[in-house]
Amino acid sequence: MTFENITCINVPSIIIQKTLSFLQKNGLENKESICLWVGKNINGNFFIKEIIFPKQLNNFISFRVSADELDRINRELYEKKLKLIVQIHSHPRVAFHSHIDDEFPLVTTLGSFSIVIPYFGYVSGNDFKEYGIYRLKSFGWVKLSKTKIESIFKIME
């Protein structure tokens, strides 16, 4: 299974609000954090249905999710028949995919997305162009252009 055929990610605005709220809450303590968007693929259109906030250890420049927690999440996704397609995490300053982000992603399926949100999530919620958005290809993580981001990510009210 891959997500390489996905051409559209439909994200409810409430998911974005909850994501930013979580990142900002941790940011108030000067901590990076991560959450996961999960949902269903329907003919190349992916619909985000839920957000998962993994148990994690956080500090100013990183986060860690245990193997046990990843196992718990995978079992939950299997039971609910949902797929993990997007990881979202914060950075204290600018959005970029660090070496650690490249080497230790929580999403590992080809075609998955990694979103880095700068300033601990204190950004405009409805403007994906402020985020660093990367897609996993067979040769590694590729940063998406602003045009590509606009064509793939759709906010649903």
Secondary structure, DSSP 8 states (H G I E B T S, - for coil): ---TT--EEEEEHHHHHHHHHHHHHHHTTT---EEEEEEEEETTEEEEEEEE----EE-SS-EE--HHHHHHHHHHHHHHT-EEEEEEEE-SSS----HHHHHS-S--STT-EEEEESGGG-S-TT-GGGSEEEEEETTEEEE--HHHHHHHEEEE-
